[in-house]
Amino acid sequence: MPEIYRFLGIVITMYPDADHNPPHIHARYAEYDAKVNINTLALLSGYLPNKKMMLVKEFIEYHRAELLKMWEEKNTYRLKD
């Protein structure tokens, strides 16, 4: 999966494919992995420690427009700081 952002040990990836909606990102931290809905911030699968999950949700809220654009255009790229 293409890495689109990395911060505080968290790696954010996305593989936009029409065959697996809803729009979501994958967040990895150490041995943990979670799939999070971009629109609702709902945890779709996996687990992250609470503090890391809060950071991931803040990241999504801040970058939501860019993330949805990537998903819709099926074109991922590394986000700038």
C-alpha positions in Angstrom: 0.0 0.0 0.0 1.3 3.4 -0.8 2.5 5.4 2.2 0.9 8.8 2.2 2.1 10.1 5.6 4.2 9.2 8.6 4.2 10.9 12.0 5.0 9.9 15.6 5.7 6.3 14.6 2.3 6.0 12.8 2.3 5.1 9.1 -0.7 6.1 7.1 -1.4 4.2 3.9 -4.2 4.0 1.3 -5.0 1.8 -1.5 -8.1 3.3 -3.2 -10.0 0.7 -5.1 -13.7 0.9 -6.1 -14.0 -2.8 -5.0 -13.6 -2.0 -1.3 -15.6 1.0 -0.2 -16.1 2.9 2.1 -13.2 5.3 1.7 -10.7 4.5 4.4 -7.0 4.7 5.4 -4.8 2.1 7.1 -2.9 3.2 10.1 0.0 1.1 11.4 1.8 1.7 14.7 4.3 -0.9 16.0 2.5 -4.3 15.9 -0.9 -2.6 15.6 -2.9 -2.0 12.4 -6.3 -0.3 12.0 -8.6 0.5 9.1 -10.5 3.8 9.6 -13.3 5.3 7.6 -12.4 8.7 6.2 -16.0 10.1 6.4 -17.1 8.9 9.8 -13.9 8.2 11.6 -15.3 4.8 12.5 -12.9 1.9 13.1 -13.6 -0.6 10.4 -11.2 -3.2 11.6 -8.1 -3.8 13.6 -6.9 -1.9 16.7 -4.6 1.0 17.7 -3.9 2.2 21.3 -6.3 5.0 22.3 -3.8 7.8 22.1 -2.6 6.8 18.7 -6.2 6.4 17.4 -7.0 9.9 18.6 -4.0 11.2 16.6 -5.1 9.3 13.5 -8.6 10.7 13.8 -7.2 14.2 14.1 -5.0 13.6 11.0 -8.0 12.4 9.0 -10.1 15.5 10.1 -7.3 17.8 9.1 -6.6 16.1 5.7 -10.1 14.8 4.9 -10.5 16.8 1.7 -7.2 15.6 0.4 -7.8 12.0 1.4 -11.2 11.9 -0.3 -9.7 13.4 -3.4 -7.1 10.7 -3.5 -9.7 8.0 -3.0 -12.0 9.4 -5.7 -9.2 9.9 -8.2 -7.5 6.6 -7.3 -4.3 8.5 -7.1 -2.3 8.4 -3.9 0.7 10.6 -3.1 2.7 11.6 -0.1 1.1 14.5 1.8 3.2 17.4 2.8 3.8 18.5 6.4 
